[in-house]
Amino acid sequence: MPINKAKKEEVLKDLEQRFANSKVAVFADYRGLKVSDATKLRRQMKEADCELRIAKNTLTLLATKHMGVEGADEYLKGPVAIAFGQDPVAPAKILANFIRENKLMEIKAGILDGQLIDAAGVKNLADLPSREVLLARVLGGMQSPMYGFAGSLQGLLRNFVYALEGVRQKRAGEA
């Protein structure tokens, strides 16, 4: 269904804005996806503050070129859905889990902070733990030396108290 030039410009501006406001955009082939599955996927995306959009490949290509991303044209062949998100991991993780469960779609590529990444890069991104888990690991790594230092100090104090107690008992035995 052809659309007029004004509508194309509007869609192009919308895509450019979405690319500019998102940290990540993941391209996926959605062949074989039923409406009920698409609705389920969109709901999962919305719960994670992400969005799944479908646009003409030519308009998507123009939007990526206006962003300065080169090489996206080889991934924009056939039906392509675009998942946008602020969290760099969430859209990739949701798509990867959906594909693993339903075996319906295929990840083609992605754009992370203005850089084009291939399907393997997107899958590696999906395998990363969530932001909260990463922060907990960093915090645990920072706390570990402090706990070790506190344990060492406690051991030194305990040994000092035992030595004082030994001196006290020795002097009490002499008197």
N, C-alpha and C positions, 0 to 999 in steps of 0.2 A: 504494500500500500504506500504509494509515494506521498511525501509530505512537502509542503511548500518551503520556500527559502527562509521565510521568517521563522517558521517552526524549527527548521534545522539550526538556525543561528541561536535560537533559544535553547535547544537541546545541547548544542556545542558549549555555550556559556555555562550551562548547568554542569556539564561534564568537567569542564576546566575548573570550575569552582570546587567540585567534589574532589578532583585530583589534588588541588592546591590545599584543601582543608584536611585531607587524610594523610596519615603517615604511611599507609600501605594500601595498595590496590592489587587484588589478585584476579587474574583472568582464568576462567574455567569454561570448558566446552560443556554445554548443557544438553546435548543430544540425548533423547530418550527420557528426559525428565518430565514426569506427569505434573499436572497442575497441583494435585494434592501434595506431591513431594516438594514442588517449588514453594508452596505455601508453608510447609513445615520448615524448609530451609530458611525462608525469609523470617519466620518467627524466631528461629534460633539465632539468626543474625541480629534481629532487633533486640533480643534479650541481652546480647553482648555489646550493645551500642554500635553495631555495624549495619551496613546496608548492602543489599544485593540489587544491582541495576542491570538492565539489558538495554543496549543501545546499538545503533548501526556501527559496524566496524569502521567505516570511513570517517564517521564523526569521532569515534574513539581515537582513531589514528591521528586526526587533526588535533584533538585535545592533548594527546601525548607529545606531539611535535611542538605545540605551543609551550609545553612545559620544559622542553629541551631534552626529552627522552627519545633517543634514536634506537632503531632496531625493533620496535614493537610491531611493525607491520608483518613480520613472519609469524607472530603468534595470533594475529587478528584475522584468522581465516576460519570460515564456518561460524556457527552460532556460538557467541561468546557472552558469558555473564561476567560482570565485574563486581567483586566484593570490596567495599570500601570500609576502612576502620581507622580509629585513632590509636588503638592498641596494636602495635606491629604484629603481634602473634595471633590475636583473636580470629580474624577472618580466615587466615590460613589453617588454623587449628579446627575451626568449625567446618570448613570445606573438606579438610582431610578426614575428619571423623564421619561426615556425611557420606563421602565417597566410600570409605571403608565399610560403612553399614549397608549402603544401598547399591554400591557398584554401578552408579548411573552416570556420573560425571567424570571429567578428567581435568586436572589442573594443568594449565598451559604455561603460565609465567606470572610475574608480578612486578610491581613497582614499589620499592621500599625507599623512602626518603629521596625520591627523584632519580633513583638508579634502577635500571631494569635488571631483574633476576630471573633465571630460568626456573623450570618446574622443580628441579632438584633443590634449588635454593629455597623455594617456597615450602617444599616438604621438610627441609631442615629447619626452617622457621616454625613450621607446625609442630615439630618435635621438641621445641624448646619448652621448658616449664613455664608456667604462668609468672607474671610479674611478682605476685605475692610470694611465690615459692623462691624465686631468685633473690628477692629482698631478704627473705628469712635466711637463706643460705649465706648471704653476705653478712648479715647481722650475726649469725652463728659463728662465722669465721672471725669476725671482729671480737666477739665475746670470748672465744676459746682461749686466747693467750691471757686475757684478764683472769679467767677462772683458774688457769694454771698458775699464774703469779700469786693469786690469793691463796691457793692451796699450798704453795711453797712457803709463803709467809706464815701460814697457820702451822705448818710443820716445824718451822724454825722456832716459833713461839712455844709450841708444845715441847720441843726438845729443851729449850731454855728453862721452862717450868720444871721439867723432870730433873735437870741438872741442879737447879736450886733446891728442889725437894731432896735430892740425894745429899747435897751439902748440909741441909738442915738436919737430916737423919743422922749423918756422920757426927755433927757437932753435938746432937742430943745424946748420942751413944758415948762420947768422950766425957760429957759432964756427968 
